[in-house]
Amino acid sequence: MKDSIFKGRLVVAVMSLMIAYNQKKEVSAVTVYKEAIKTEIQALEHAYAQA
């Protein structure tokens, strides 16, 4: 009985860590995407300024 409770808690802990680290990766991908958009907008502004 104690062994199954321990295994259950261990599985829950591992799953919680996996979910927590997975969400952090998504945030960094959004940051990279925002930086790419920012660079594109700056390039367009530069092109319009020279025209």
MOPAC internal coordinates of N, CA, C and O (Angstrom, degrees):
PM7 1SCF
backbone

  N    0.0000 0     0.00 0     0.00 0    0    0    0
  C    1.4539 1     0.00 0     0.00 0    1    0    0
  C    1.5258 1   110.74 1     0.00 0    2    1    0
  O    1.2310 1   120.12 1   133.27 1    3    2    1
  N    1.3208 1   117.37 1   -46.73 1    3    2    1
  C    1.4585 1   121.08 1  -179.74 1    5    3    2
  C    1.5235 1   110.57 1   -64.98 1    6    5    3
  O    1.2310 1   120.95 1   145.03 1    7    6    5
  N    1.3303 1   115.79 1   -34.97 1    7    6    5
  C    1.4596 1   120.38 1  -179.32 1    9    7    6
  C    1.5303 1   110.99 1   -65.25 1   10    9    7
  O    1.2310 1   119.95 1   138.65 1   11   10    9
  N    1.3154 1   117.70 1   -41.35 1   11   10    9
  C    1.4699 1   120.24 1  -179.67 1   13   11   10
  C    1.5239 1   111.20 1   -69.75 1   14   13   11
  O    1.2310 1   119.71 1   144.45 1   15   14   13
  N    1.3231 1   118.16 1   -35.55 1   15   14   13
  C    1.4665 1   121.16 1   176.56 1   17   15   14
  C    1.5225 1   109.85 1   -65.29 1   18   17   15
  O    1.2310 1   120.46 1   137.73 1   19   18   17
  N    1.3274 1   116.73 1   -42.27 1   19   18   17
  C    1.4642 1   121.21 1   178.79 1   21   19   18
  C    1.5205 1   110.80 1   -62.52 1   22   21   19
  O    1.2310 1   120.30 1   135.70 1   23   22   21
  N    1.3291 1   117.03 1   -44.30 1   23   22   21
  C    1.4626 1   121.03 1   179.29 1   25   23   22
  C    1.5243 1   110.99 1   -63.91 1   26   25   23
  O    1.2310 1   120.59 1   140.08 1   27   26   25
  N    1.3117 1   116.48 1   -39.92 1   27   26   25
  C    1.4630 1   120.86 1   178.93 1   29   27   26
  C    1.5183 1   111.49 1   -62.82 1   30   29   27
  O    1.2310 1   120.75 1   135.03 1   31   30   29
  N    1.3166 1   116.17 1   -44.97 1   31   30   29
  C    1.4659 1   119.96 1   178.91 1   33   31   30
  C    1.5182 1   111.12 1   -66.37 1   34   33   31
  O    1.2310 1   120.20 1   142.87 1   35   34   33
  N    1.3093 1   117.22 1   -37.13 1   35   34   33
  C    1.4519 1   121.17 1   178.55 1   37   35   34
  C    1.5259 1   110.55 1   -64.15 1   38   37   35
  O    1.2310 1   120.33 1   136.60 1   39   38   37
  N    1.3133 1   116.98 1   -43.40 1   39   38   37
  C    1.4664 1   121.16 1   178.88 1   41   39   38
  C    1.5302 1   110.26 1   -63.05 1   42   41   39
  O    1.2310 1   120.24 1   137.35 1   43   42   41
  N    1.3205 1   117.15 1   -42.65 1   43   42   41
  C    1.4627 1   120.77 1   179.19 1   45   43   42
  C    1.5259 1   110.38 1   -63.72 1   46   45   43
  O    1.2310 1   120.01 1   138.75 1   47   46   45
  N    1.3132 1   117.59 1   -41.25 1   47   46   45
  C    1.4636 1   121.13 1   179.79 1   49   47   46
  C    1.5265 1   111.16 1   -64.64 1   50   49   47
  O    1.2310 1   120.37 1   136.02 1   51   50   49
  N    1.3179 1   116.91 1   -43.98 1   51   50   49
  C    1.4660 1   120.50 1  -179.90 1   53   51   50
  C    1.5256 1   110.24 1   -65.42 1   54   53   51
  O    1.2310 1   120.07 1   137.11 1   55   54   53
  N    1.3137 1   117.48 1   -42.89 1   55   54   53
  C    1.4687 1   120.72 1   179.01 1   57   55   54
  C    1.5267 1   110.71 1   -63.46 1   58   57   55
  O    1.2310 1   119.96 1   140.12 1   59   58   57
  N    1.3126 1   117.68 1   -39.88 1   59   58   57
  C    1.4623 1   120.99 1   178.44 1   61   59   58
  C    1.5190 1   111.22 1   -62.55 1   62   61   59
  O    1.2310 1   120.34 1   137.67 1   63   62   61
  N    1.3183 1   116.96 1   -42.33 1   63   62   61
  C    1.4580 1   120.34 1   178.25 1   65   63   62
  C    1.5195 1   111.46 1   -65.74 1   66   65   63
  O    1.2310 1   120.27 1   139.72 1   67   66   65
  N    1.3109 1   117.09 1   -40.28 1   67   66   65
  C    1.4632 1   120.57 1   179.43 1   69   67   66
  C    1.5292 1   110.70 1   -63.28 1   70   69   67
  O    1.2310 1   120.28 1   137.58 1   71   70   69
  N    1.3044 1   117.08 1   -42.42 1   71   70   69
  C    1.4650 1   121.04 1   179.38 1   73   71   70
  C    1.5249 1   110.22 1   -66.37 1   74   73   71
  O    1.2310 1   120.36 1   138.17 1   75   74   73
  N    1.3244 1   116.91 1   -41.83 1   75   74   73
  C    1.4649 1   120.62 1  -178.82 1   77   75   74
  C    1.5241 1   111.15 1   -63.60 1   78   77   75
  O    1.2310 1   119.55 1   134.82 1   79   78   77
  N    1.3183 1   118.47 1   -45.18 1   79   78   77
  C    1.4532 1   120.67 1  -179.37 1   81   79   78
  C    1.5196 1   111.96 1   -72.29 1   82   81   79
  O    1.2310 1   119.76 1   150.07 1   83   82   81
  N    1.3175 1   118.06 1   -29.93 1   83   82   81
  C    1.4527 1   121.68 1   178.77 1   85   83   82
  C    1.5274 1   110.48 1   -66.86 1   86   85   83
  O    1.2310 1   119.52 1   141.66 1   87   86   85
  N    1.3236 1   118.53 1   -38.34 1   87   86   85
  C    1.4540 1   121.93 1   179.43 1   89   87   86
  C    1.5162 1   111.13 1   -67.23 1   90   89   87
  O    1.2310 1   119.38 1   145.87 1   91   90   89
  N    1.3084 1   118.78 1   -34.13 1   91   90   89
  C    1.4600 1   121.39 1   179.37 1   93   91   90
  C    1.5231 1   110.96 1   -66.71 1   94   93   91
  O    1.2310 1   119.68 1   144.44 1   95   94   93
  N    1.3050 1   118.21 1   -35.56 1   95   94   93
  C    1.4573 1   121.53 1   178.87 1   97   95   94
  C    1.5218 1   110.55 1   -65.38 1   98   97   95
  O    1.2310 1   119.71 1   141.90 1   99   98   97
  N    1.3127 1   118.16 1   -38.10 1   99   98   97
  C    1.4469 1   121.60 1   179.71 1  101   99   98
  C    1.5226 1   110.95 1   -65.22 1  102  101   99
  O    1.2310 1   120.14 1   142.48 1  103  102  101
  N    1.3002 1   117.33 1   -37.52 1  103  102  101
  C    1.4578 1   121.50 1   179.71 1  105  103  102
  C    1.5199 1   109.97 1   -63.85 1  106  105  103
  O    1.2310 1   119.89 1   137.60 1  107  106  105
  N    1.3164 1   117.81 1   -42.40 1  107  106  105
  C    1.4600 1   120.30 1  -179.78 1  109  107  106
  C    1.5243 1   110.64 1   -66.20 1  110  109  107
  O    1.2310 1   119.72 1   146.61 1  111  110  109
  N    1.3125 1   118.14 1   -33.39 1  111  110  109
  C    1.4596 1   121.07 1   177.86 1  113  111  110
  C    1.5282 1   110.10 1   -66.83 1  114  113  111
  O    1.2310 1   120.10 1   142.32 1  115  114  113
  N    1.3063 1   117.41 1   -37.68 1  115  114  113
  C    1.4604 1   121.26 1   178.03 1  117  115  114
  C    1.5275 1   109.93 1   -66.14 1  118  117  115
  O    1.2310 1   120.31 1   140.55 1  119  118  117
  N    1.3193 1   117.00 1   -39.45 1  119  118  117
  C    1.4531 1   120.92 1   178.66 1  121  119  118
  C    1.5278 1   110.95 1   -62.40 1  122  121  119
  O    1.2310 1   120.36 1   136.58 1  123  122  121
  N    1.3137 1   116.92 1   -43.42 1  123  122  121
  C    1.4647 1   120.91 1   178.30 1  125  123  122
  C    1.5247 1   109.75 1   -62.85 1  126  125  123
  O    1.2310 1   120.29 1   139.76 1  127  126  125
  N    1.3147 1   117.04 1   -40.24 1  127  126  125
  C    1.4665 1   121.62 1   179.79 1  129  127  126
  C    1.5225 1   110.31 1   -63.79 1  130  129  127
  O    1.2310 1   120.20 1   137.67 1  131  130  129
  N    1.3312 1   117.22 1   -42.33 1  131  130  129
  C    1.4620 1   120.95 1   178.70 1  133  131  130
  C    1.5264 1   110.96 1   -62.90 1  134  133  131
  O    1.2310 1   120.57 1   139.54 1  135  134  133
  N    1.3083 1   116.51 1   -40.46 1  135  134  133
  C    1.4655 1   120.21 1   179.05 1  137  135  134
  C    1.5259 1   110.82 1   -64.64 1  138  137  135
  O    1.2310 1   119.95 1   142.28 1  139  138  137
  N    1.3185 1   117.71 1   -37.72 1  139  138  137
  C    1.4621 1   121.27 1   178.55 1  141  139  138
  C    1.5295 1   110.52 1   -65.35 1  142  141  139
  O    1.2310 1   120.46 1   138.30 1  143  142  141
  N    1.3120 1   116.73 1   -41.70 1  143  142  141
  C    1.4628 1   120.91 1   178.33 1  145  143  142
  C    1.5245 1   110.00 1   -65.09 1  146  145  143
  O    1.2310 1   120.41 1   137.62 1  147  146  145
  N    1.3155 1   116.82 1   -42.38 1  147  146  145
  C    1.4531 1   121.14 1   179.53 1  149  147  146
  C    1.5283 1   110.94 1   -60.01 1  150  149  147
  O    1.2310 1   120.30 1   137.78 1  151  150  149
  N    1.3199 1   117.03 1   -42.22 1  151  150  149
  C    1.4626 1   121.61 1   178.91 1  153  151  150
  C    1.5210 1   110.71 1   -64.14 1  154  153  151
  O    1.2310 1   119.93 1   138.38 1  155  154  153
  N    1.3184 1   117.73 1   -41.62 1  155  154  153
  C    1.4636 1   121.28 1   179.38 1  157  155  154
  C    1.5243 1   111.29 1   -64.56 1  158  157  155
  O    1.2310 1   120.34 1   138.05 1  159  158  157
  N    1.3202 1   116.95 1   -41.95 1  159  158  157
  C    1.4627 1   120.77 1   179.65 1  161  159  158
  C    1.5295 1   110.27 1   -64.36 1  162  161  159
  O    1.2310 1   120.38 1   138.58 1  163  162  161
  N    1.3054 1   116.87 1   -41.42 1  163  162  161
  C    1.4627 1   120.02 1   178.61 1  165  163  162
  C    1.5263 1   110.94 1   -63.83 1  166  165  163
  O    1.2310 1   119.96 1   141.78 1  167  166  165
  N    1.3119 1   117.68 1   -38.22 1  167  166  165
  C    1.4589 1   121.29 1   177.85 1  169  167  166
  C    1.5321 1   110.91 1   -65.06 1  170  169  167
  O    1.2310 1   120.13 1   139.05 1  171  170  169
  N    1.3254 1   117.36 1   -40.95 1  171  170  169
  C    1.4597 1   120.77 1   177.40 1  173  171  170
  C    1.5245 1   111.44 1   -65.24 1  174  173  171
  O    1.2310 1   120.30 1   137.83 1  175  174  173
  N    1.3264 1   117.04 1   -42.17 1  175  174  173
  C    1.4613 1   120.64 1   177.97 1  177  175  174
  C    1.5322 1   110.90 1   -61.96 1  178  177  175
  O    1.2310 1   121.14 1   139.59 1  179  178  177
  N    1.3069 1   115.42 1   -40.41 1  179  178  177
  C    1.4626 1   120.01 1   179.01 1  181  179  178
  C    1.5386 1   110.05 1   -64.04 1  182  181  179
  O    1.2310 1   120.18 1   137.58 1  183  182  181
  N    1.2990 1   117.27 1   -42.42 1  183  182  181
  C    1.4686 1   121.51 1   179.66 1  185  183  182
  C    1.5314 1   110.87 1   -64.20 1  186  185  183
  O    1.2310 1   120.18 1   138.95 1  187  186  185
  N    1.3347 1   117.25 1   -41.05 1  187  186  185
  C    1.4605 1   120.42 1   178.68 1  189  187  186
  C    1.5345 1   111.04 1   -69.08 1  190  189  187
  O    1.2310 1   120.12 1   145.84 1  191  190  189
  N    1.3079 1   117.37 1   -34.16 1  191  190  189
  C    1.4678 1   120.39 1  -179.69 1  193  191  190
  C    1.5260 1   111.46 1   -67.79 1  194  193  191
  O    1.2310 1   120.09 1   147.35 1  195  194  193
  N    1.3159 1   117.44 1   -32.65 1  195  194  193
  C    1.4501 1   120.67 1  -179.47 1  197  195  194
  C    1.5344 1   112.50 1   -84.10 1  198  197  195
  O    1.2310 1   119.90 1   163.73 1  199  198  197
  N    1.3000 1   117.79 1   -16.27 1  199  198  197
  C    1.4735 1   121.29 1  -177.67 1  201  199  198
  C    1.5051 1   112.39 1   -79.56 1  202  201  199
  O    1.2310 1   120.10 1   180.00 1  203  202  201

